[in-house]
Structures are given as C-alpha cells and as structure tokens.
Amino acid sequence: MKIAALTFGCKTNQYETTCILNEFLQNGWEQTDFSKEANVYLINTCTVTNRSDYKSRYAIRNALQQRKKYQYCVVIVTGCYSQLNYQDIVQLGPVDYIIDNNHKNMVFQIFQSMFEPDFADISTETIFAEQTTANMIKRSRAVIKIQDGCNYSCAYCAVTLARGPSRSRERQNILDQVKSLADNGYQEFVLAGVNLGLYGQEKEDHYHLPELLADLENIPGVQKLRLSSLEPQLFTEDLINYFRNSDKICHHFHIPLQSGSDELLKKMGRNYSRSEFRILFNSLLEIFPDAAIGIDVITGLPGESEELFLKTKELLEKLPFAYFHVFPYSRRPGTRAFSMPNQVHGEIIHQRVVELTGLSVAKQTAYRQMLINKKVTLTAVLENHSGTNLTGLSDHYIRIHCRDHSFHQGKMIKGMPLMLWGNDLLIEVIS
C-alpha cells in the first residue's frame, strides 16, 4: 500500500504531515511521489495568499485525476484552505475526506475506520491536538510543533480564521518527544507554531517559551535550538535574557515585520511601531553581533501610498537584515482588509515586490560577505549531497557546502566560511 503527500505553507504544516505519514509508514505503508500511483493522496493545504489557495486547488484536482485513473485510491484533504473553503472543495469533485485542522491528528484512524467526524468550527477549539513522532522522514533536523492558533486579528490575515485561538502543547509531551528524537540521533530542533511566542500564555502556570527553551537545553543530545518565526512584540524581557545566557540557540531570528510604516502597522492591527522594532533589532545584534535577522514584509497593503512604501523601504535599507521574504498583499475573504478602501493596483504591487526583492538580494550578499570577512564560525547538521559537496543549513540560516567527505549525513560540524558559493557559502571544517 502506498501513500503520496503534498504539504503547502509553514513549518507547522510540515510537522503535521510528517506525523501523519509516519503513522501510515509504521503500519506497513510505503511513501511514494505525488505524481505516481498511490492508494492514498494526502494534501495539507495553505491559505496565506491567493497563490497558496491556487496551489492547494491544483493539487486537489491532480489527486482527483489520479482517482479517476486508479479507482481504488482515496483522496484526503486537510489544512487551512480546506478549513475556510469546505464547500469549494466539495465542488471540485469526489474528495473522500475533508478533515478540519484540529482533527489532523486523527487522519490515520479516520482512514482506517472510514468514519469521518463532523467538520469542526475551529474558532471554538480550546485543546491542542497532540501529534508526535520520533522520526522526521529523511530530515536531518527535527521540527517540533508546540503551539497552534493565534489570538491576534491582523486585518490582512486569514490564518487566524483557519487556525482558531492559541492553544499550547503540554510541556511534558514536548520534552518527551525531544528526548526521544535526541536518542535517535537528532541534534538540532526547530520549534514551530502558528504564533510561536504565545506558547503557554493561555495557561496559568507561567510556563512560557523561555522556560521551555531552558528545559530543552538540558536534554542530553540537544545541541542547537531554532525558533521558526516570532512576532516582534513577543520578544519578551525573559526571552531576551534567555538569549543572553544560551549557547545553544541558533543565531537566526525570523520576524514578521510586515511594514515599516507606523500608519499601516496601526491600520493592520500590528501591536508595535517601527521605532520599537528598531529597538528589538538592536537588542538582538547587541547579544549576537553576527545574527541572521530576516523578516516578512508585505507590500501593497490597502492604503499603502508611495510615501508609506518609501518609509518601509527606508527602514529596510538602513538596518543590516540578512534577508527579506517579500509578499504581495493578497485580499483574503473574511478579513477586515478585504473591504478596506484604497486598494493598491496589482501592477504597482508587482513593481514594489520587484524593488524590495532586489534590495533583499543585495542584503543577502552583504550579510554573507560579512560572515566571510569576520570569519564567523558556522555550525550545521549535514543533510545531503549537492554535486560533489555535502550541504547543510547553518545556525545562521545560510546553506553551507563542505568538501570533506569523511563526514556523513546527520553529522553536526563547525566550519569557517571561505567564499561565496552561488547563494551559499563554501566552508573549511574546523571540528
């Protein structure tokens, strides 16, 4: 029996799909490519942008084509697009199971029993849906989902609608899983969540992200910890103090800035100002002068005049970012921004995306050159071969290439950057 899976979007989705796949694999199934014949086609969808909606629908249509060809196969759809667009998926064709976001942990049981639970209203969920695995399926780094949902209501964002309120995973379940993965040889752990910084804040035990990170550091075998993404206002004083005392946190921070205009930040419901962001940025560089600080930025938000766009661009030019992820604003039905006045024309949005993307490329090159010039030691878990080199994603979020073939996949190495290698860095291994 064979299962094929496609995942769109965030690391949280990736983790959930890995857990689902491992349940099938542990019961004797074999994983195959989505373009090949399978008994089950699983699609974990995303709805961050119109583009991700399109990709999700396209994948579902492809799976339904396979279903026509191989009449015995089953199509399972879950994820954020399906959470918000149940009837649209029904209209695409005979999908066997459409599973809401808080029942992803039951996909294998639903398939086995052929009983589909009622499609839940995610806005009422209060319990974290537990999923665990001790194997990351051909990955050298372990992604751990510790949180789901979001309590914010940013005007442009549909993810809150699709994920519901913030729910945190029980601490012991996280610690037990990390210990199990460390015992299986994993050394780097990436903590993921829909709004990671909210971990534990709906509970009354005062056990939040800094306390969890400190406990994870003490687990034997844990060498590196990485935060997938963290909102600017959730870099608390306790978390900053943890960074000061940690020798295991990766020098990489991904922060959704979204705009450098105070007017747009306020209009979109973002709970910080550009000056507060600059203070945070400088605080991180004070602790980690070589840190890779990357951001998400959206251009074309409703009301983004040329003047406001230039305020964002000015901020991006002045701060030594390692990279930007640039997104064109995408109108999401059900969000406040969808019906706001002064929507920006698509051609203008495209021009601004091109402009900021070019700036990001220049920032990336400058950051890599800084690492070379300052001879910053990079640590990475080796993943696979690229041509004649072994590669890995470093603790500074730069892919490194290693010519020393005495090492193997899964080995954590330290190296000195020698030169640019395309968009990556060639290193000399020092330990």
The 8 nearest C-alpha neighbors of each residue, nearest first, counted from 0:
[[1, 28, 38, 29, 2, 37, 27, 39],
 [0, 2, 29, 37, 38, 28, 30, 31],
 [3, 1, 39, 30, 37, 38, 31, 40],
 [4, 2, 33, 40, 31, 32, 30, 41],
 [3, 5, 41, 42, 40, 33, 2, 6],
 [6, 4, 42, 43, 41, 7, 33, 3],
 [7, 5, 43, 42, 13, 44, 12, 4],
 [8, 6, 44, 45, 43, 5, 9, 12],
 [7, 9, 45, 12, 6, 10, 44, 51],
 [8, 10, 11, 12, 13, 7, 45, 193],
 [9, 11, 13, 12, 14, 191, 8, 142],
 [10, 12, 14, 9, 13, 191, 192, 144],
 [11, 13, 15, 10, 9, 14, 16, 8],
 [14, 12, 10, 16, 11, 15, 17, 6],
 [13, 15, 17, 11, 12, 16, 10, 142],
 [14, 16, 12, 18, 17, 13, 11, 19],
 [15, 17, 19, 13, 18, 14, 20, 12],
 [18, 16, 14, 20, 15, 19, 21, 13],
 [17, 19, 21, 15, 16, 20, 132, 131],
 [20, 18, 16, 22, 17, 21, 15, 106],
 [21, 19, 17, 23, 22, 18, 16, 24],
 [20, 22, 24, 18, 23, 19, 25, 17],
 [23, 21, 25, 19, 20, 24, 26, 18],
 [22, 24, 20, 26, 21, 28, 25, 107],
 [23, 25, 28, 21, 26, 27, 22, 29],
 [26, 24, 22, 23, 27, 21, 28, 20],
 [27, 25, 23, 24, 28, 22, 21, 29],
 [26, 28, 24, 25, 29, 23, 0, 22],
 [27, 29, 24, 0, 23, 1, 26, 30],
 [28, 30, 1, 24, 0, 2, 31, 27],
 [31, 29, 2, 1, 3, 28, 32, 24],
 [30, 32, 3, 2, 1, 29, 33, 35],
 [31, 33, 34, 35, 3, 30, 4, 36],
 [32, 34, 3, 35, 4, 31, 5, 40],
 [33, 35, 32, 36, 3, 61, 31, 65],
 [36, 34, 32, 33, 37, 31, 3, 65],
 [35, 37, 34, 38, 65, 69, 33, 1],
 [38, 36, 1, 2, 39, 3, 35, 72],
 [37, 39, 72, 1, 2, 0, 73, 71],
 [40, 38, 2, 73, 37, 72, 74, 3],
 [41, 39, 74, 3, 4, 2, 75, 73],
 [40, 42, 4, 75, 76, 74, 3, 39],
 [43, 41, 76, 5, 4, 44, 6, 77],
 [44, 42, 6, 78, 77, 76, 5, 7],
 [43, 45, 78, 55, 80, 7, 79, 42],
 [46, 44, 79, 80, 8, 7, 51, 47],
 [45, 47, 80, 52, 48, 51, 79, 44],
 [46, 48, 45, 51, 158, 157, 49, 156],
 [49, 47, 50, 51, 329, 46, 52, 331],
 [48, 50, 52, 51, 329, 53, 46, 47],
 [49, 51, 53, 48, 52, 54, 47, 46],
 [50, 52, 54, 48, 53, 49, 46, 45],
 [53, 51, 49, 55, 46, 50, 54, 56],
 [52, 54, 50, 56, 51, 55, 57, 49],
 [55, 53, 51, 57, 52, 56, 58, 50],
 [54, 56, 52, 58, 44, 53, 57, 51],
 [57, 55, 59, 53, 58, 54, 60, 52],
 [56, 58, 54, 60, 59, 55, 53, 61],
 [59, 57, 61, 55, 60, 56, 54, 62],
 [58, 60, 62, 56, 61, 57, 63, 55],
 [59, 61, 63, 57, 62, 58, 56, 64],
 [62, 60, 64, 58, 63, 59, 57, 65],
 [61, 63, 65, 59, 64, 60, 66, 58],
 [62, 64, 66, 60, 65, 61, 59, 67],
 [65, 63, 61, 67, 66, 62, 60, 68],
 [66, 64, 68, 62, 63, 67, 69, 61],
 [65, 67, 63, 69, 64, 70, 68, 72],
 [68, 66, 64, 65, 70, 69, 63, 72],
 [67, 69, 65, 66, 70, 64, 63, 36],
 [70, 68, 66, 71, 67, 72, 65, 36],
 [71, 69, 66, 72, 67, 68, 65, 73],
 [70, 72, 69, 38, 73, 66, 68, 67],
 [73, 71, 38, 39, 70, 66, 69, 37],
 [72, 74, 39, 95, 38, 40, 75, 71],
 [75, 73, 40, 95, 94, 39, 41, 62],
 [74, 76, 96, 41, 95, 97, 40, 42],
 [77, 75, 97, 42, 41, 43, 96, 98],
 [76, 78, 98, 43, 81, 97, 99, 44],
 [79, 77, 44, 43, 100, 81, 80, 45],
 [78, 80, 82, 45, 161, 81, 46, 44],
 [81, 79, 46, 45, 44, 82, 83, 78],
 [80, 82, 84, 85, 83, 79, 78, 77],
 [83, 81, 79, 80, 161, 99, 84, 85],
 [82, 84, 81, 80, 161, 85, 79, 160],
 [83, 85, 81, 87, 86, 82, 80, 88],
 [86, 84, 81, 88, 87, 83, 82, 89],
 [85, 87, 89, 88, 84, 90, 81, 91],
 [88, 86, 90, 84, 89, 85, 91, 81],
 [89, 87, 91, 90, 86, 85, 84, 81],
 [88, 90, 86, 87, 91, 92, 85, 94],
 [89, 91, 87, 88, 92, 86, 93, 85],
 [92, 90, 88, 89, 87, 60, 93, 59],
 [91, 93, 90, 94, 89, 63, 88, 60],
 [92, 94, 95, 89, 91, 63, 90, 74],
 [95, 93, 74, 96, 92, 75, 89, 97],
 [96, 94, 74, 75, 73, 93, 97, 76],
 [95, 97, 75, 94, 98, 76, 74, 115],
 [98, 96, 76, 77, 75, 99, 95, 94],
 [99, 97, 77, 96, 76, 102, 118, 100],
 [98, 100, 102, 118, 82, 101, 77, 119],
 [101, 99, 102, 78, 103, 77, 82, 98],
 [100, 102, 99, 103, 128, 121, 104, 119],
 [101, 103, 104, 105, 100, 99, 98, 128],
 [104, 102, 105, 106, 100, 101, 98, 99],
 [103, 105, 102, 130, 106, 128, 129, 19],
 [104, 106, 108, 103, 102, 107, 109, 19],
 [107, 105, 109, 103, 108, 104, 110, 19],
 [106, 108, 110, 109, 105, 111, 22, 23],
 [107, 109, 111, 105, 110, 106, 112, 113],
 [110, 108, 106, 112, 114, 107, 111, 113],
 [109, 111, 113, 107, 108, 112, 106, 114],
 [112, 110, 108, 109, 113, 107, 114, 106],
 [111, 113, 114, 109, 110, 108, 115, 107],
 [114, 112, 110, 109, 111, 115, 108, 96],
 [115, 113, 112, 109, 116, 110, 111, 108],
 [114, 116, 109, 113, 117, 96, 98, 110],
 [117, 115, 118, 114, 109, 98, 119, 102],
 [118, 116, 119, 115, 98, 99, 120, 114],
 [117, 119, 99, 116, 98, 120, 97, 115],
 [120, 118, 121, 117, 99, 101, 116, 100],
 [119, 121, 122, 123, 118, 124, 99, 82],
 [120, 122, 163, 124, 123, 119, 162, 161],
 [121, 123, 163, 120, 124, 164, 160, 162],
 [124, 122, 121, 120, 125, 163, 164, 119],
 [125, 123, 121, 122, 126, 163, 164, 120],
 [124, 126, 166, 123, 127, 164, 165, 163],
 [127, 125, 124, 166, 128, 167, 168, 101],
 [128, 126, 166, 168, 167, 129, 125, 147],
 [129, 127, 101, 126, 104, 130, 102, 103],
 [128, 130, 127, 104, 131, 168, 172, 169],
 [131, 129, 104, 18, 128, 132, 15, 144],
 [130, 132, 18, 129, 176, 133, 172, 143],
 [131, 133, 134, 18, 21, 130, 176, 135],
 [132, 134, 180, 179, 176, 135, 131, 183],
 [135, 133, 132, 136, 180, 21, 183, 141],
 [134, 136, 138, 141, 137, 17, 133, 132],
 [137, 135, 138, 134, 17, 21, 20, 139],
 [138, 136, 135, 139, 134, 382, 140, 383],
 [139, 137, 135, 136, 140, 141, 382, 134],
 [138, 140, 409, 382, 380, 137, 141, 185],
 [141, 139, 187, 138, 188, 185, 142, 186],
 [140, 142, 188, 189, 135, 187, 143, 185],
 [143, 141, 189, 188, 190, 14, 140, 144],
 [144, 142, 190, 191, 189, 145, 141, 14],
 [143, 145, 191, 192, 11, 146, 190, 14],
 [144, 146, 168, 192, 191, 143, 167, 190],
 [147, 145, 167, 192, 166, 168, 198, 144],
 [148, 146, 193, 166, 192, 165, 167, 127],
 [147, 149, 165, 162, 164, 163, 193, 166],
 [148, 150, 165, 164, 159, 151, 194, 163],
 [149, 151, 164, 165, 152, 148, 159, 163],
 [152, 150, 149, 153, 159, 268, 164, 269],
 [151, 153, 154, 150, 159, 268, 156, 149],
 [152, 154, 268, 267, 156, 155, 151, 269],
 [153, 155, 267, 335, 336, 334, 156, 268],
 [154, 156, 336, 153, 334, 335, 267, 157],
 [157, 155, 153, 158, 154, 334, 159, 331],
 [158, 156, 160, 159, 331, 334, 161, 47],
 [157, 159, 161, 160, 156, 162, 47, 46],
 [160, 158, 162, 161, 149, 157, 163, 148],
 [161, 159, 157, 158, 162, 163, 122, 83],
 [160, 162, 158, 79, 159, 82, 83, 163],
 [163, 161, 148, 159, 160, 158, 121, 164],
 [162, 164, 122, 148, 121, 159, 160, 161],
 [165, 163, 148, 149, 150, 166, 122, 162],
 [164, 166, 148, 149, 147, 150, 163, 167],
 [167, 165, 127, 147, 146, 148, 126, 125],
 [168, 166, 146, 198, 199, 127, 145, 147],
 [167, 169, 145, 127, 146, 170, 166, 129],
 [170, 168, 172, 171, 167, 173, 145, 127],
 [169, 171, 173, 172, 168, 174, 211, 206],
 [172, 170, 174, 173, 169, 175, 176, 168],
 [171, 173, 175, 170, 169, 174, 176, 168],
 [174, 172, 170, 176, 171, 175, 177, 169],
 [173, 175, 171, 177, 176, 172, 178, 170],
 [176, 174, 178, 172, 173, 177, 171, 179],
 [177, 175, 179, 173, 178, 174, 172, 180],
 [176, 178, 180, 174, 179, 175, 181, 173],
 [177, 179, 181, 175, 176, 180, 182, 174],
 [180, 178, 176, 182, 177, 181, 133, 175],
 [179, 181, 183, 177, 133, 182, 178, 185],
 [182, 180, 185, 178, 184, 183, 220, 179],
 [181, 183, 179, 180, 184, 178, 220, 185],
 [184, 182, 180, 181, 185, 179, 133, 134],
 [185, 183, 181, 182, 186, 180, 220, 409],
 [186, 184, 181, 180, 183, 187, 140, 141],
 [185, 187, 221, 222, 220, 181, 184, 223],
 [188, 186, 223, 140, 224, 222, 185, 141],
 [187, 189, 141, 224, 142, 140, 225, 223],
 [188, 190, 142, 225, 226, 224, 143, 141],
 [191, 189, 143, 226, 227, 142, 144, 225],
 [192, 190, 144, 227, 11, 143, 145, 10],
 [191, 193, 195, 146, 194, 147, 144, 11],
 [192, 194, 147, 148, 195, 149, 146, 11],
 [195, 193, 192, 149, 196, 197, 148, 147],
 [194, 196, 192, 197, 198, 193, 229, 146],
 [195, 197, 233, 198, 194, 229, 208, 230],
 [198, 196, 195, 200, 194, 199, 165, 233],
 [199, 197, 196, 167, 200, 207, 208, 195],
 [200, 198, 207, 167, 202, 201, 206, 197],
 [199, 201, 202, 197, 198, 207, 205, 203],
 [202, 200, 199, 203, 166, 165, 167, 197],
 [203, 201, 200, 199, 204, 205, 206, 167],
 [202, 204, 205, 201, 200, 206, 199, 207],
 [203, 205, 206, 202, 199, 207, 200, 201],
 [206, 204, 203, 207, 202, 199, 200, 210],
 [207, 205, 204, 210, 199, 211, 208, 200],
 [206, 208, 199, 210, 198, 209, 205, 211],
 [207, 209, 211, 210, 198, 212, 196, 206],
 [210, 208, 238, 212, 211, 207, 241, 213],
 [211, 209, 213, 212, 208, 207, 206, 214],
 [210, 212, 208, 214, 213, 209, 215, 207],
 [211, 213, 215, 209, 214, 210, 208, 216],
 [212, 214, 210, 216, 211, 215, 209, 217],
 [215, 213, 211, 217, 212, 216, 210, 218],
 [214, 216, 212, 217, 218, 213, 211, 174],
 [217, 215, 213, 214, 218, 212, 221, 247],
 [216, 218, 215, 214, 219, 213, 221, 220],
 [217, 219, 215, 216, 221, 220, 178, 214],
 [220, 218, 221, 217, 181, 178, 216, 182],
 [219, 221, 181, 186, 222, 218, 182, 185],
 [222, 220, 186, 219, 218, 223, 216, 181],
 [221, 223, 186, 187, 247, 220, 224, 216],
 [224, 222, 187, 247, 248, 221, 188, 249],
 [225, 223, 248, 188, 187, 247, 249, 189],
 [224, 226, 189, 249, 248, 188, 190, 227],
 [225, 227, 190, 228, 189, 252, 191, 224],
 [226, 228, 191, 190, 189, 225, 253, 229],
 [229, 227, 253, 226, 254, 195, 252, 230],
 [228, 230, 254, 196, 195, 231, 253, 233],
 [229, 231, 233, 232, 254, 255, 196, 228],
 [232, 230, 233, 234, 254, 229, 276, 255],
 [231, 233, 234, 230, 271, 270, 235, 276],
 [234, 232, 235, 196, 230, 231, 229, 197],
 [235, 233, 232, 231, 238, 239, 236, 230],
 [234, 236, 238, 237, 233, 239, 232, 240],
 [235, 237, 239, 238, 240, 234, 241, 233],
 [238, 236, 240, 235, 239, 241, 209, 234],
 [237, 239, 241, 235, 209, 240, 236, 234],
 [238, 240, 236, 242, 241, 237, 235, 243],
 [241, 239, 237, 243, 238, 242, 236, 244],
 [240, 242, 238, 244, 239, 243, 245, 209],
 [243, 241, 239, 245, 240, 244, 238, 248],
 [244, 242, 240, 241, 245, 286, 239, 246],
 [243, 245, 241, 242, 240, 246, 239, 247],
 [246, 244, 242, 247, 243, 241, 248, 213],
 [245, 247, 248, 244, 242, 223, 249, 243],
 [248, 246, 223, 245, 224, 222, 249, 216],
 [247, 249, 224, 223, 225, 246, 245, 250],
 [250, 248, 394, 225, 251, 224, 247, 223],
 [251, 249, 290, 395, 394, 291, 248, 287],
 [250, 252, 291, 395, 249, 290, 292, 396],
 [253, 251, 292, 254, 293, 291, 250, 226],
 [252, 254, 293, 228, 294, 292, 229, 227],
 [253, 255, 294, 229, 230, 228, 256, 231],
 [256, 254, 295, 294, 257, 230, 296, 253],
 [255, 257, 258, 295, 294, 296, 254, 231],
 [296, 258, 256, 297, 295, 255, 259, 294],
 [259, 257, 260, 256, 311, 296, 264, 297],
 [258, 260, 311, 273, 310, 314, 261, 257],
 [259, 261, 263, 262, 258, 311, 310, 307],
 [262, 260, 264, 263, 272, 265, 273, 259],
 [261, 263, 260, 265, 264, 266, 307, 267],
 [264, 262, 266, 260, 265, 261, 267, 258],
 [265, 263, 261, 269, 267, 266, 262, 260],
 [264, 266, 268, 263, 262, 267, 269, 261],
 [265, 267, 263, 264, 268, 262, 154, 269],
 [266, 268, 154, 264, 265, 153, 269, 263],
 [269, 267, 153, 265, 266, 154, 270, 264],
 [270, 268, 264, 267, 265, 271, 153, 266],
 [269, 271, 268, 232, 272, 265, 264, 231],
 [272, 270, 269, 275, 232, 273, 276, 231],
 [271, 273, 275, 274, 261, 276, 264, 270],
 [272, 274, 276, 275, 259, 261, 277, 260],
 [273, 275, 277, 276, 272, 278, 271, 279],
 [276, 274, 278, 272, 277, 273, 271, 279],
 [275, 277, 273, 279, 274, 278, 280, 272],
 [278, 276, 280, 274, 279, 275, 281, 273],
 [277, 279, 275, 281, 276, 280, 282, 274],
 [280, 278, 282, 276, 277, 281, 283, 275],
 [279, 281, 277, 283, 278, 282, 276, 284],
 [280, 282, 284, 278, 283, 279, 285, 277],
 [283, 281, 279, 285, 280, 284, 278, 286],
 [282, 284, 286, 280, 285, 281, 287, 279],
 [283, 285, 288, 287, 281, 286, 282, 290],
 [284, 286, 282, 283, 287, 288, 281, 280],
 [285, 287, 283, 284, 243, 288, 282, 242],
 [286, 288, 284, 290, 289, 285, 283, 250],
 [289, 287, 284, 290, 285, 286, 283, 250],
 [288, 290, 287, 291, 284, 250, 370, 375],
 [291, 289, 250, 287, 251, 288, 292, 284],
 [292, 290, 251, 321, 395, 250, 293, 252],
 [293, 291, 252, 321, 320, 251, 290, 253],
 [294, 292, 253, 322, 321, 323, 320, 254],
 [295, 293, 254, 323, 255, 253, 256, 324],
 [294, 296, 255, 324, 257, 256, 323, 325],
 [257, 295, 297, 325, 258, 256, 326, 324],
 [298, 296, 326, 257, 327, 328, 325, 258],
 [297, 299, 327, 300, 328, 348, 326, 296],
 [298, 300, 348, 328, 343, 303, 327, 301],
 [299, 301, 328, 303, 298, 302, 297, 343],
 [302, 300, 342, 341, 303, 343, 299, 339],
 [301, 303, 341, 304, 300, 342, 343, 340],
 [304, 302, 300, 307, 301, 299, 308, 305],
 [303, 305, 307, 306, 302, 308, 343, 299],
 [304, 306, 308, 307, 309, 303, 310, 302],
 [305, 307, 309, 304, 308, 310, 303, 311],
 [308, 306, 310, 304, 309, 305, 303, 260],
 [307, 309, 305, 311, 310, 306, 303, 304],
 [310, 308, 312, 306, 311, 307, 313, 305],
 [311, 309, 307, 313, 308, 312, 260, 259],
 [312, 310, 259, 308, 314, 309, 313, 260],
 [311, 313, 309, 315, 310, 314, 316, 308],
 [314, 312, 310, 316, 311, 315, 309, 317],
 [315, 313, 311, 317, 316, 312, 259, 318],
 [316, 314, 312, 313, 317, 318, 311, 320],
 [315, 317, 313, 314, 318, 312, 358, 319],
 [316, 318, 314, 315, 313, 319, 312, 320],
 [317, 319, 315, 320, 316, 314, 277, 280],
 [320, 318, 321, 317, 362, 366, 316, 315],
 [319, 321, 292, 322, 318, 293, 362, 291],
 [320, 322, 291, 363, 292, 293, 366, 362],
 [323, 321, 293, 363, 359, 320, 362, 294],
 [324, 322, 294, 359, 293, 295, 325, 296],
 [323, 325, 295, 294, 296, 326, 322, 293],
 [324, 326, 296, 323, 297, 295, 356, 352],
 [327, 325, 297, 296, 328, 298, 324, 352],
 [328, 326, 298, 297, 299, 348, 329, 352],
 [329, 327, 299, 300, 298, 297, 326, 330],
 [328, 330, 48, 49, 331, 327, 155, 47],
 [331, 329, 337, 332, 328, 336, 155, 49],
 [330, 332, 334, 337, 329, 157, 333, 155],
 [333, 331, 334, 337, 330, 157, 335, 338],
 [332, 334, 331, 335, 337, 157, 160, 336],
 [333, 335, 336, 337, 332, 154, 155, 331],
 [334, 336, 154, 337, 338, 155, 333, 339],
 [335, 337, 339, 154, 155, 338, 334, 301],
 [338, 336, 330, 335, 334, 339, 331, 332],
 [337, 339, 336, 335, 340, 334, 342, 332],
 [340, 338, 336, 337, 301, 341, 335, 342],
 [339, 341, 342, 338, 301, 302, 336, 337],
 [342, 340, 302, 301, 343, 339, 303, 304],
 [341, 343, 301, 340, 302, 344, 339, 300],
 [344, 342, 299, 301, 341, 345, 348, 347],
 [345, 343, 347, 346, 348, 342, 299, 349],
 [344, 346, 348, 347, 349, 343, 299, 350],
 [347, 345, 349, 348, 344, 350, 343, 351],
 [346, 348, 350, 349, 345, 344, 351, 343],
 [347, 349, 345, 299, 351, 346, 350, 352],
 [350, 348, 346, 352, 347, 351, 345, 353],
 [351, 349, 347, 353, 352, 348, 354, 346],
 [350, 352, 354, 348, 353, 349, 355, 347],
 [353, 351, 349, 355, 354, 350, 356, 348],
 [352, 354, 356, 350, 351, 355, 357, 349],
 [355, 353, 351, 357, 352, 356, 350, 358],
 [356, 354, 358, 352, 357, 353, 359, 351],
 [355, 357, 359, 353, 358, 354, 352, 360],
 [358, 356, 360, 354, 355, 359, 353, 361],
 [357, 359, 355, 361, 356, 360, 362, 354],
 [358, 360, 356, 362, 322, 357, 361, 323],
 [361, 359, 363, 357, 362, 358, 364, 356],
 [360, 362, 358, 364, 359, 363, 365, 357],
 [363, 361, 359, 365, 360, 364, 321, 322],
 [364, 362, 360, 366, 321, 322, 361, 365],
 [363, 365, 367, 361, 366, 362, 368, 360],
 [364, 366, 362, 368, 363, 367, 369, 361],
 [367, 365, 369, 363, 368, 321, 364, 362],
 [368, 366, 370, 364, 369, 365, 363, 371],
 [367, 369, 371, 365, 370, 366, 372, 364],
 [370, 368, 366, 372, 367, 371, 373, 365],
 [369, 371, 367, 375, 373, 368, 372, 374],
 [372, 370, 374, 368, 416, 369, 373, 417],
 [371, 373, 369, 374, 370, 368, 375, 416],
 [372, 374, 370, 375, 371, 369, 368, 289],
 [375, 373, 371, 372, 370, 415, 376, 416],
 [374, 376, 370, 373, 377, 415, 371, 416],
 [375, 377, 415, 414, 374, 413, 378, 416],
 [378, 376, 414, 413, 393, 375, 415, 394],
 [379, 377, 413, 393, 394, 412, 414, 376],
 [380, 378, 393, 411, 391, 412, 392, 394],
 [379, 381, 411, 410, 391, 409, 382, 412],
 [382, 380, 391, 408, 409, 410, 390, 379],
 [381, 383, 408, 391, 139, 390, 409, 380],
 [384, 382, 389, 390, 408, 381, 385, 391],
 [383, 385, 389, 388, 390, 386, 387, 382],
 [386, 384, 388, 387, 389, 390, 383, 400],
 [385, 387, 388, 384, 389, 390, 383, 400],
 [386, 388, 385, 384, 389, 402, 404, 401],
 [389, 387, 402, 385, 401, 384, 386, 400],
 [388, 390, 384, 401, 383, 400, 385, 402],
 [391, 389, 400, 399, 381, 383, 382, 384],
 [390, 392, 381, 382, 399, 380, 379, 398],
 [391, 393, 398, 379, 397, 396, 399, 394],
 [394, 392, 379, 395, 396, 378, 397, 398],
 [393, 395, 249, 396, 378, 250, 379, 377],
 [394, 396, 251, 393, 250, 291, 397, 290],
 [397, 395, 393, 394, 392, 251, 398, 291],
 [398, 396, 393, 395, 392, 399, 423, 424],
 [399, 397, 392, 423, 391, 393, 424, 396],
 [398, 400, 424, 390, 391, 425, 423, 397],
 [401, 399, 390, 425, 389, 388, 426, 424],
 [400, 402, 389, 388, 403, 426, 390, 425],
 [401, 403, 388, 404, 389, 400, 387, 427],
 [404, 402, 405, 401, 406, 428, 388, 389],
 [405, 403, 406, 402, 407, 389, 388, 401],
 [404, 406, 403, 407, 402, 389, 401, 410],
 [407, 405, 404, 410, 403, 408, 381, 389],
 [408, 406, 410, 409, 405, 381, 404, 389],
 [407, 409, 381, 382, 410, 383, 406, 139],
 [408, 410, 381, 139, 380, 382, 407, 411],
 [411, 409, 380, 381, 408, 407, 412, 406],
 [412, 410, 380, 379, 381, 409, 378, 413],
 [413, 411, 379, 378, 430, 410, 380, 414],
 [414, 412, 378, 430, 377, 429, 428, 376],
 [413, 415, 428, 429, 427, 377, 426, 376],
 [414, 416, 376, 426, 427, 374, 417, 377],
 [417, 415, 426, 371, 425, 418, 424, 374],
 [418, 416, 426, 425, 371, 415, 427, 424],
 [419, 417, 425, 424, 416, 420, 371, 426],
 [418, 420, 424, 423, 421, 425, 422, 417],
 [421, 419, 424, 423, 425, 422, 418, 400],
 [420, 422, 423, 419, 424, 425, 418, 364],
 [423, 421, 420, 419, 424, 364, 398, 363],
 [422, 424, 420, 398, 421, 399, 419, 397],
 [425, 423, 419, 420, 399, 418, 400, 416],
 [424, 426, 400, 418, 420, 417, 399, 416],
 [427, 425, 416, 415, 417, 414, 401, 400],
 [426, 428, 414, 415, 429, 416, 417, 401],
 [429, 427, 414, 430, 413, 426, 415, 412],
 [430, 428, 414, 413, 427, 415, 412, 376],
 [429, 413, 428, 412, 414, 411, 427, 378]]
